[in-house]
Amino acid sequence: MDHPPFPPFCLARLLRNTFRPRPGERVCILIDLPDPGLAKGWAFLGDEKFSIQRHAHDSFYNALHEGVMTELGLTGGEFFAYEETGGSNLDLPDRAVAPDGRELSLERDVYPNYDIILCISTHSATAPLTALAKRHGFRGATLHGVNDIILRSGLAVDYNEVSLVTERLRLALTRADFFEIDFKVGDDTHTLRLECDQQEAQKSHGICLADEPDVANLPAGEVYFVPTGGEGAFPMQYADGTLGLQQVTGGRVTRATLIRGDQAVIDAHNAKLADDPVTGELGELGFGTQVLPVSGRDIQDEKILGTMHVATGRSDHLGGDLTPDKFAKAQNATHDDILFSPSKTPDITVTQVRMHRDGNAIVVLENVYHRVEQGDDPLVAAYLGSRQVGFAIISTTLVVCAVFVPIMFLAGQTGLLFRELAIAMIAAIGFSGFISLSLAPMLCSKLLKTAERGRLARWG
């Protein structure tokens, strides 16, 4: 997917857009290390495997002290390391170490004494820091997995623009009754239904205003829901490449079966589900909104337009009610994103996502988009994508039109009052169905172009 040129990364711009900091506010940086003692004397900088932590030092700490704090009127600029949690969104340990060798308590010495906390880590800390921000009153940003691509793209954008783009999709999806997601692996198709019960859609837009303690997950740019229930099945790719089919009942993954790969991986997952069932709870459904390059890190790749993800586990930072105390074991209280994108899961295709709200809404463009992503010729993709959903569009159009037909034959003043409305609604719905099967696919065939290896190349 071609993307617009990004400006060079500028920490001052990032902090200004995200926090709009006030003069005198204190800022600090947190990183995670297997041994926090490696922060002493900046020892970790001598080990190439700590590339994320090096970015925290080179692109953030140095920038703060080389003019950004002065430009924004900030104070502090301290740097602390805590021990790696070993999992996504697990609660953070309390002990921290500073580069001068001092040992500190995050609860006593850091959280209450800083206004802005930047956490640049291997594992996401969004959930625990969100809870801590509300308790201590600070604002923060989590930037786990930072690499060169993310710095040059997802962290170089204007988050005011990101917020506007994300808000458009949020308004389009909000108050959905439920979503149906079709997955294809080989010749098999599986469908997952996630209930939303007309909840307000939420957005990750990268802005944390003053006097509103919160933590931004950067890069930002997604619309998400916390499902209230779910049924069906979906495929998942494990870390080693094993593919497993996840059976969902009552909003939870209850069992996994092997599609391809290592049966031992599936057995270990099933043992975890049996030992701690809430680890399978589906806590998020998210959609990317941004035109960004693939970074190889879920934190950015889940924000790319055309991708979607679900997540299992902890959901309190998203407005859900699954908190760490509800897990049988503390180390299981993670929030694990399951991203579906051509770059990460080439063997799993999301053929269609359908939103249901006060009836049915068919997202035809999503289907055509994914076919182009897979390398189909745009004209073929438009035809096949439309044909796949054609029956659903036609049947839905006829059913909705049928509701208004009897109104046309009402007698008396009631008929005079509502007859024109019924005619207008039938015409509008019929025209909408016609456009969905004609103009929209035609525009897709002209606007969506393919590049090498099936990646979406450009618009227009």
N, C-alpha and C positions, 0 to 999 in steps of 0.2 A: 504494500500500500504506500503510494507516494504520500509524503507529508509536507506541509509548508516548512520553509526554513525557520529554524529556531534561533533566537538571539543567544549569545554566549551566557553561560550560567553566571548569575550575579546574586550573591547571598543577600545583599542589601535589598534588592528587588523582591526576592523570595520572602524575606522577613516582613517587608513593608506590605506586600499583598496579603500574606497569610494572617499577620497579627496586628498590623497598623499600630506598632508599638508606641508607647508614650515615653517621653524623656524620663530617664531615671529608673526605668524598669531593669531588673536584673535577669541576665540570661546565662544559661550553662549548657554543657553538652554531656550526654551520657553515652557510653558505649558498653558493649558486652565482650568479655574475654573468657576463655576457659579458666584462666587464672588471673583474677584482677590484679595480682601483684605485678603482672607484666606491664601495667601502666606506669610503674615506678621508673623514673628516668626515661620514659617513652620507649621502653625495651621492645614493645610489640612492633614498633616501626621497622625493626630489623628482620622481621619474619614476613615473607611474601604472602603467606596464606591469610594474613589479616588485611586484605585489600579494602574491605568495608571500613574497618577501623582507621586505616590510613586515609581514606577519603574524609572521615570525620575530622582527622587532624589537619590535613592539607587544605581541604576545600571549605571547612567550616571554622575550626579553631583558629587557624592562621588568618583567615579572612576577617574574623571578628576582631583580632588584635592588630590587623594591618589597615584599619580604617572604618570597618563597618560599624563597630560600636560607637565610634565618634560621630559618624554620619547620622546614625539613628538616635543618638543620645542614650544609648544603653550602657549599663554597667555590668560588672562581674566578668563573664567570659571564662569561668572555671571549667575544668575537664575532669570527669570522674568515670571510673570503670566498675562494673559489677559483674558477678559471675554469670556466665551463660545459663539460661534456664533450661535449654535442651528441647524446647518445643514452642510452637506458635502461641503467643498470648497467655503463657503461663505467668503466674504472679512472680514479681521480681524479688530477689533476695534483698536484705536490708544493707548488707555490708558493701561499701564502696571504697575504692582506693584512688587517690589523687597522684599525679605525676611526681610530686615531691615526697611521696611515700606515706603521706597521712592516710589513716583509715577513718572513715566517716560512716555515719548512719544516714541512709537515704531518707528515712522517716523523720529523723530529728534534725539533720543538718542540711538537707537539700530541698525536699519538697516544700517545706514551709518558708524557705528563704529565697526562692526564685520565682519570678513572674512568668518567665518563658523557659521551657525545657525542651531541648532538641535531643531526641534519642535516635542514634544512628547505630544500628545493631544487626546481628546476624538473624536473630529471631524476632518476629513482630512483638511489640510491647504495647500495642494500641489498647487492648482491653484493660490490662492492669493500670496503665497510666491514665486512662479515661476515668476510672473509678477514683484514683488518687487525686486527679485534678479537681474533681467535684468535692472531694473531702478537704483539700488543702487550698484550693482557690487559684491554682496556677493555670496557665495555658501551655500547650505543648504541640509537638509534631513528632511523629514516628516515621523514620525513613529507613526501614530495614532493607538490606540487600542493595544498597546504593552502589552503582557502578558507573563507568564512563558514559554509557548510552543514556542512562537515567539523568545524569547531571546535564547532558547536552540537550535533552528533550523534555522529559516529564517534569523536571525541576526548573526548567528555563522558561516555562510558559507564564502567562499572566493569569492568575487564578480568579481574577474578576471575570475574565472572558470564559474560563472553564465553568464558573458558577452559572453564567447565563446559558451556556449550551446545555449543561446538565439539568438546569431547571426546566428547559423545554421538554426533555424526555420525561422528567419527573411528573410534570403536569399531564403528559400524554398517558402515563401508566397508572397514575394514582387512582385509588378507589377500585382497583381490580378485584373481582370476586375470586378468581383463581387463574393459574397459568397451566398450560399443558405444553410439555417439551418433548419433542420426538428426537430420539437418538438412533443412529444407524451404525452398526459394527458389522462389517462384512455384508451378509445378506439378511441379517437380523435387525429388526426395528423394535425399540423399546420406548415406552412412554412414561413420563413422570408427571404427576399432577400435584401442584403445590397450592394449597389454600392460602388466600390473603385476606378474605373476609372484609373487603372494601377498606382496608387500612390505608392511611396516607403513605404514599411512597416517600422514601427518604433519599438524600443525596450526600455523597462525599464530594465536597467542592473545594477543600483546601483553605477555608477561611475560618479563623477563630477570633472573633471580635473581643475587644476589651470588656471586662466585667461579665464575660460569659465563659466560665471555666470549662474547657473542653480540650480535646486532642485531635489534631488533624492527621489523617493518614495520607502521607505524600509519597509519590505523586497521587493526585486526586482526579476525580472525574468518573463517578459511577452512580447509578440509581439502584437502590436495593430495597428489599422487603425482608421482614422476619416472618417466615411462613408460620401459619397457625395449625397446619396439618399437611399431610401428604400421603399419597398412595402411588404404587406403581413400581417401576424399576429404572435404573440408569447405569450405564457402564462407567467404570472409573479406572484410570491408569495409575498404578502404584509407582513408587519411586524407582523400582528396578525395571519398570517397563511391563510388569505383569498387568493383564487386563482382567478385571473382575466385575461381575454384574451385581449391583447392589439392590436388594429387595427392600422396598419401603412400605411400612405399615404404620398407620397412626402418626405420621410425621417423623418416623425414625427409620434409619437403616437397621434392619433386624438380622439380615444374613447376607453374606456374599458367596457367590459361586464363581468358579474359574471359567473364564472365557479362553485365555491363552497365557501361558507363562508358568510361574512357580506355584504349585499347590500349597507349599509351606507358607507362603505369604498370605494366601487366603485363609488358611487355618489359623494363623496368628491373629488376623483381623477378627475372625469369628470368635476366637477365644476372648479377645478384648471386649467385643460386643456382649458376650454372655456374662463376663465378669463385671462390666460397667456399662449398662445399656444406654445411659444418656450420652455416651460418646457418639452414638449414631444419630442423635437428634439433628434434624436439618434446621440450622439457625440462620440461613441467609440465602437469598436468591438475588443475584446482582447482574447488571448489564453495563458494559463499557460504553462511553460516550465520546472518547477523544481520538483524534487522528494522530497516532504516535508510532514510532518504530518499535519493533519487537526487541525487548531488552534481555530476555532470558530469565527475568525475575517476575514472579506473579504480581508483585506489588504494582508494577507498571502494566504488565501485559493484560491484567484483568480490566484495565481502564480503556483498552483499545476498542474502538467502535466495531461492532459486529461480533464481539465475544460475549460470553455469559459464563457465570459460575454459580455454583451452590457451595455451601459450607456446612460442616458438621461441628457440633460441640458448642462451646461457650458463646453466648449471644447477648450478655448484659450490656456490653458496650454499644450495641446496635439498637437497644430498646427492648430486647428480649428478656426473658426471666430465667434463663439457665445460667446460674452463677457457680463459681468454683466449689462452693460448699455442697452442691448437689451431686458431685461426682464421687464415686467410691474411693478413688485414689487421686491425690492432689496432682500427680504428674499427668493425669488424663484430662485435666481441665484446659484443654487447648481449643482454639478456634482454627479449623483447618479448611482452607479454601480448596475447592476442586474446580480448576479452570478448564474450560473447553475452548480451544482455539486451534486453528490449523497448525500453528507453530509448535504447540506443546502436545496436542493429542491428534496427530494426523490419522490415526486409525479409528477415531471416533468422530462422527459427523453429527452436528446438531442440524437436522434437516428443517425443523420448523419450531417456532415458539408462538403459541397462541395465547392471547390474553382474553379472558372472558370478563365482561363488565356489563351488567344490565343486558345480557344477550351475548352475542359472539363478535369478537373482532379478530380477523385473520391477518397476520403480518406476512403478506406475500413477499415483500421486499427482502425479508430475512432469509426466506428460502432461496430466492434467486441469488442473493449476495453470497451465501455459502457455496452454492454451485460454482459461481465464478471463482471463489476462493480456492476451490478444489481443482481449478484448471479447465472447466468446461468453457467452450466458446460462449460468449455472452448471449448470442441469439439462441443457441441450444439451451443454455441455462434458463433463459427467460421462458422458453416454451415448456421445458420439462417442469420447472418450478411452478408455473401457473397451472399446468395440467394436474400436478399433484394435489393442489388445493382447490381446483376448479369446482369439484362436486360440493365441497363445503361452502364455497362462496355462493354458488347457485342456490343450494338448498336453504341457506341462511337468508338470502335475499327474498326468496319466495315465501318463506315462513313469516318474515317480518312484514312483507307487503300484504300477506293474507290477513294480518291483524287489522289493517286499515280499510280493507275492501268493504266490510259491512257498514262502515261509517258513511260511505258514499250513498247508501240507500236509506239512510234515516229520513223520516218524513218530518214535515212541519218546520218550526223555527230552529229546532235542534239540528235538523239536516242542513238548513241554510247556513247555520253557524259553523258547522264542522266539515261540510262537504269539501270546500276548497282546501282546508287543512289536510284532509285525507288524500286528496289528489296530489297536493304538493309533496307529502311525505312519500307516497308511492313512487312518484317521479324521481325524487331525490335518492331513495334507496335503490331503485332500479338503475339509475344512472351511475351510482356509486359501484354497484356490482359490475356494470359494463366496463367502467374505467379500470376496476381491479383486474379484469381479465383481458384488457386490450391495451389501453394507454400506458398503464404502469409497467407491464412487462416489456412493451416496446421501448419505453424510456430506459429501462434497465439494460436492454440489449445495446442501446446506444451509449449510455453513460458509464457503464461498468466495463472496464477493460482488464484483460489478464496480462500478467508478466511471466517471467521465467518461473518454473516450478509451481505454477498455479497461484502465486500470490497476486492479490489485487494491486494493480499498478497505478491507475489514475482515474480520476473522475473527469469525464468530458475530454 
